[in-house]
């Protein structure tokens, strides 16, 4: 796996885990409110769908910026090649 691809996947995982954390915490509580849980599931699905539809450019830029700061890649063509 190329280093940029790894960074991109890690940034995606961080973003998705941040989105589902509230839902996870809510579902782990001993005393649950089913109505609130169902609403939270809907909100979580909307956020994930928003990332799927509109979040790729931002995610790509964040990963690219991280690689530049950490000096893991020297050029964008090296970072993202299509085979």
Order of alpha helices (4+ residues) and beta strands (2+ residues): alpha-alpha-alpha-alpha
